[in-house]
């Protein structure tokens, strides 16, 4: 949990500090462009990832600042962590208790999961968007998963180039063996994540559908790897300089709403947002059980698309969760019934007011 966070030259914040004072829920409100999402983005960097927007690191520095930025947080165990960019650097840096640290080490200190308006229509968007979303969630428990997905993309490009240049069979076999091995690892991680999250996902169910995933479920990983390798060997043609092959790069995730007995993608916008929040809460429970850490949940425009009943359920569920919750919204009155909270008013990149409610 975070006890205090300080933003320096981050986005439109010159210097902003929030003292949590033991609160479980941090509610940040203000007009559009006030800097609400920037605070959530700053928090999201503290787990070592690129942040909830996935923005280029140089764009995070304040436009009229010195070219760098700093996000510094004190945790409830009295340790300090920070992420910063120095002027002229191309990469961000990290420190733990004022000692240089790797970004991957930050993930051991804070487990963070987030939702932004971008994900509100994840069930209606492309399969690629859903894969990226669920792969990020799965990577919470298998850090190498993201690297494997990226490696697979690179191998696919190498394969297309090799086929186009009429590479010999041995070279293609070597590439295809790497693709098959990496694909099995990616698919296995997805299957495991879907199985584990469904244990806590009471209102819904996650499924992953794809050729390789099906091969694993119908046999063993070893058999599936050999079978997929044979498939690759037998499909080495290009159509318009592009490969037309199946695999984990075309797999898709689905979510079923148990309460409505319908796939999430054919429910209303509000119902999709509700089941998505339930998924994130289930993910937070899974983090707590598997790592014994209390995660942070970041919800940008938390109450968007939710009616009164859905909002009441959301706030009740958030309060019952074993997590620290950071949420943004335009109107503080919408969140007025949340207990054990601090309300932060954000105006033009500054913190103008902080009010703590009773537990």
C-alpha positions in Angstrom: 0.0 0.0 0.0 1.1 3.6 -0.7 1.2 6.0 2.3 2.4 9.0 0.3 3.1 9.9 -3.3 4.9 12.9 -4.8 4.8 13.9 -8.5 7.5 16.2 -9.8 7.3 17.6 -13.3 5.0 14.7 -14.3 2.5 15.5 -17.1 0.9 18.8 -16.1 1.9 18.4 -12.4 4.8 20.7 -11.4 4.7 19.4 -7.8 1.9 17.4 -6.3 1.9 15.4 -3.1 -0.9 13.2 -1.7 -0.7 11.9 1.9 -2.9 8.9 2.1 -3.1 8.9 6.0 -4.1 5.2 6.1 -7.1 5.5 3.8 -8.1 2.5 1.8 -9.7 4.4 -1.1 -8.3 7.4 -2.8 -10.9 9.3 -4.9 -9.5 11.9 -7.3 -12.0 14.3 -8.9 -11.8 17.4 -11.1 -12.6 18.7 -14.5 -11.3 17.2 -17.7 -7.6 18.0 -18.2 -7.2 18.7 -14.4 -4.5 16.0 -14.1 -6.6 13.2 -12.5 -5.5 10.5 -14.9 -1.9 11.7 -14.6 -1.9 10.8 -10.9 -3.1 7.2 -11.7 -0.6 7.0 -14.5 2.2 8.0 -12.1 1.0 5.3 -9.6 0.9 2.7 -12.4 4.6 3.3 -13.2 5.6 2.2 -9.7 5.2 -1.5 -10.6 7.9 -1.2 -13.3 5.7 -1.3 -16.3 5.2 1.5 -19.0 2.1 2.7 -17.2 -1.7 2.5 -17.8 -1.4 4.6 -21.0 1.6 2.8 -22.4 3.0 6.2 -23.4 6.4 7.0 -24.7 8.5 7.8 -21.6 9.7 11.2 -22.8 6.1 12.4 -23.1 5.5 12.0 -19.4 7.8 14.9 -18.5 6.1 18.2 -18.0 6.0 20.1 -21.3 7.6 23.3 -20.0 9.8 21.5 -17.4 13.4 20.6 -17.4 12.9 17.4 -19.5 12.8 14.9 -16.6 10.3 13.8 -14.0 10.0 11.9 -10.7 7.4 9.8 -9.0 8.3 9.0 -5.4 6.2 6.9 -3.0 6.5 5.9 0.6 4.9 2.5 1.3 3.1 1.3 4.4 6.2 -0.8 5.4 8.1 2.5 5.5 10.2 1.7 2.4 10.5 4.1 -0.5 10.3 3.5 -4.2 10.6 5.8 -7.1 10.6 6.0 -10.9 12.3 8.9 -12.6 13.7 10.2 -15.9 16.7 12.5 -16.0 16.9 15.2 -18.7 18.5 13.7 -21.8 17.9 10.1 -20.8 16.0 7.8 -23.1 15.0 5.3 -20.4 13.4 5.7 -16.9 15.2 4.6 -13.8 14.2 3.1 -10.5 15.2 3.3 -6.9 14.3 1.3 -3.8 15.1 2.9 -0.4 17.3 5.4 -2.3 19.4 2.6 -3.9 19.4 2.0 -7.6 17.1 -0.8 -8.6 15.8 -2.5 -11.8 12.3 -1.9 -13.0 11.5 -5.6 -12.5 12.4 -5.3 -8.8 9.6 -2.8 -8.4 7.0 -5.4 -9.3 8.0 -7.3 -6.2 7.1 -4.3 -4.0 3.8 -3.3 -5.7 1.2 -5.3 -7.6 -1.0 -3.0 -9.6 -4.0 -3.6 -11.9 -5.9 -0.9 -13.7 -8.9 -0.1 -15.9 -9.1 2.9 -18.2 -11.9 4.1 -20.5 -10.0 2.4 -23.3 -10.9 -1.0 -21.8 -14.6 -0.2 -21.4 -15.4 -1.7 -24.8 -12.7 -4.4 -24.7 -15.4 -7.1 -25.5 -16.4 -5.2 -28.6 -13.0 -4.4 -29.9 -10.6 -6.6 -31.9 -9.2 -10.0 -30.8 -5.7 -8.3 -30.7 -6.9 -5.8 -28.1 -8.4 -8.6 -26.0 -5.2 -10.6 -26.3 -3.1 -7.6 -25.2 -5.4 -7.0 -22.2 -5.5 -10.5 -20.9 -1.8 -11.1 -21.6 -1.0 -8.2 -19.4 -3.2 -9.7 -16.6 -1.6 -13.1 -17.0 1.9 -11.5 -16.9 1.1 -10.5 -13.3 2.0 -14.0 -12.3 4.3 -15.0 -15.1 6.6 -12.0 -15.8 8.3 -13.7 -18.7 4.9 -14.0 -20.6 5.2 -10.5 -22.1 8.7 -11.2 -23.3 7.5 -14.5 -24.9 4.7 -12.7 -26.7 7.1 -10.1 -28.1 9.6 -12.8 -29.0 7.0 -14.7 -30.9 6.1 -11.6 -32.9 9.8 -11.2 -33.9 10.1 -14.9 -34.8 7.0 -14.6 -37.0 8.6 -11.7 -38.9 11.8 -13.7 -39.3 9.9 -16.7 -40.6 8.1 -14.6 -43.2 11.4 -13.1 -44.4 13.0 -16.5 -44.6 10.1 -17.9 -46.7 10.2 -14.9 -49.0 13.9 -15.3 -49.5 13.6 -19.1 -50.1 15.7 -20.1 -47.1 16.7 -23.7 -46.9 14.6 -26.3 -45.0 17.0 -26.6 -42.0 16.9 -22.8 -41.4 13.1 -22.8 -41.5 12.9 -25.9 -39.3 15.0 -24.0 -36.7 12.7 -21.0 -36.8 9.6 -23.1 -36.6 10.9 -25.1 -33.7 11.4 -21.9 -31.8 7.9 -20.6 -32.8 6.3 -23.9 -31.7 8.1 -23.9 -28.3 7.3 -20.3 -27.6 3.7 -20.7 -28.7 3.2 -23.6 -26.3 4.6 -21.5 -23.4 2.3 -18.6 -24.3 -0.8 -20.8 -24.7 -0.1 -22.6 -21.4 0.2 -19.4 -19.5 -3.1 -18.2 -20.9 -4.9 -21.5 -20.0 -3.5 -21.4 -16.5 -4.6 -17.8 -16.0 -8.1 -18.5 -17.2 -8.4 -21.4 -14.9 -7.1 -19.5 -11.9 -9.1 -16.3 -12.4 -12.4 -18.2 -12.9 -12.1 -19.6 -9.3 -12.6 -16.0 -8.0 -14.7 -14.6 -10.9 -18.1 -15.4 -9.4 -20.2 -13.3 -11.9 -18.4 -14.5 -15.0 -16.1 -16.9 -16.7 -13.0 -16.4 -18.9 -12.2 -18.6 -21.8 -9.3 -18.6 -24.2 -9.9 -20.1 -27.7 -7.2 -20.9 -30.3 -5.6 -23.6 -32.2 -2.6 -24.1 -29.9 -4.6 -23.8 -26.7 -7.0 -26.5 -28.0 -4.0 -28.7 -28.9 -2.8 -28.5 -25.3 -6.2 -29.1 -23.7 -6.7 -32.2 -25.9 -3.3 -33.8 -25.2 -0.1 -32.6 -23.5 2.2 -29.7 -24.0 4.8 -32.0 -25.6 2.4 -33.5 -28.0 0.9 -30.1 -28.8 4.4 -28.7 -29.5 5.2 -31.5 -32.0 1.8 -31.2 -33.6 2.1 -27.5 -34.1 5.6 -27.8 -35.4 4.3 -30.2 -38.1 1.6 -27.7 -38.9 4.2 -25.0 -39.4 6.3 -27.3 -41.6 3.3 -28.0 -43.8 2.3 -24.3 -44.2 5.2 -22.4 -45.6 3.5 -20.4 -48.3 3.1 -16.6 -48.5 0.0 -14.8 -49.8 0.8 -11.3 -50.9 4.1 -11.4 -48.9 2.2 -12.4 -45.8 1.9 -15.7 -44.0 -1.5 -17.1 -43.5 -1.0 -19.4 -40.5 -2.9 -20.0 -37.3 -1.5 -19.9 -33.8 -1.5 -18.1 -30.5 -1.1 -14.8 -32.4 -4.7 -15.3 -33.5 -6.2 -16.7 -30.3 -9.1 -14.8 -28.6 -10.4 -14.5 -25.1 -14.1 -14.5 -24.2 -16.0 -13.5 -21.1 -19.4 -15.0 -20.2 -21.7 -13.2 -17.9 -23.2 -15.8 -15.6 -25.8 -13.6 -14.1 -27.3 -12.7 -17.5 -26.4 -16.1 -19.0 -25.0 -14.2 -22.0 -21.6 -13.6 -23.6 -20.3 -10.2 -22.4 -20.0 -8.8 -25.9 -23.7 -8.9 -26.5 -24.7 -7.2 -23.3 -25.2 -3.4 -22.7 -22.4 -1.0 -22.3 -23.1 -0.7 -18.5 -23.3 -4.4 -18.1 -20.0 -4.8 -19.9 -18.4 -2.3 -17.6 -19.8 -4.0 -14.5 -18.5 -7.5 -15.5 -15.2 -5.9 -16.4 -14.9 -4.4 -12.9 -15.9 -7.8 -11.4 -13.0 -9.3 -13.4 -10.5 -6.8 -12.1 -11.7 -7.4 -8.5 -11.3 -11.2 -9.1 -7.8 -10.5 -10.4 -7.0 -8.5 -7.3 -8.2 -11.4 -5.1 -6.0 -13.8 -7.1 -3.0 -11.5 -6.6 -3.6 -11.5 -2.8 -3.9 -15.3 -2.6 -0.9 -16.1 -4.9 1.5 -13.5 -3.6 0.2 -12.6 -0.2 0.3 -8.9 -1.2 -2.4 -6.4 -1.1 -2.7 -5.0 -4.7 -3.5 -1.6 -5.9 -6.6 -1.2 -8.1 -6.6 1.9 -10.4 -9.9 2.9 -12.0 -9.9 5.8 -14.4 -13.5 7.2 -14.7 -14.6 4.5 -12.4 -18.4 5.1 -12.4 -18.7 5.8 -16.2 -21.6 3.9 -17.8 -22.9 2.6 -14.5 -26.4 3.3 -13.2 -27.1 4.0 -9.5 -27.5 0.3 -8.5 -24.3 -0.6 -10.4 -22.4 2.2 -8.7 -23.6 1.1 -5.2 -22.5 -2.4 -5.9 -19.2 -1.2 -7.2 -18.5 0.9 -4.1 -19.5 -2.0 -1.8 -17.3 -4.4 -3.7 -14.4 -2.0 -3.7 -14.7 -1.5 0.1 -14.8 -5.2 0.7 -11.8 -5.9 -1.5 -8.4 -6.6 0.0 -6.8 -3.8 -2.0 -6.0 -0.1 -2.0 -8.2 1.6 -4.6 -7.4 4.7 -6.6 -10.4 6.0 -8.6 -11.1 9.1 -10.7 -14.3 10.9 -11.6 -15.7 14.2 -12.5 -18.2 14.5 -9.6 -17.1 13.8 -6.0 -20.8 13.4 -5.0 -21.0 10.2 -6.9 -18.4 8.7 -4.5 -19.8 10.2 -1.3 -20.9 6.9 0.2 -17.4 5.3 0.1 -16.1 4.8 3.6 -12.4 5.0 4.6 -11.5 7.3 1.8 -9.7 10.5 1.0 -11.1 12.8 -1.6 -8.5 14.7 -3.6 -9.5 17.7 -5.7 -7.3 18.2 -8.8 -7.2 21.6 -10.6 -4.9 22.4 -13.5 -2.2 19.9 -12.4 -2.3 20.9 -8.7 -3.8 19.3 -5.6 -6.2 21.9 -4.2 -7.9 20.0 -1.5 -7.7 16.7 0.4 -10.6 15.6 2.7 -10.6 12.3 4.6 -13.9 10.5 5.5 -14.6 8.4 8.5 -14.0 4.7 8.4 
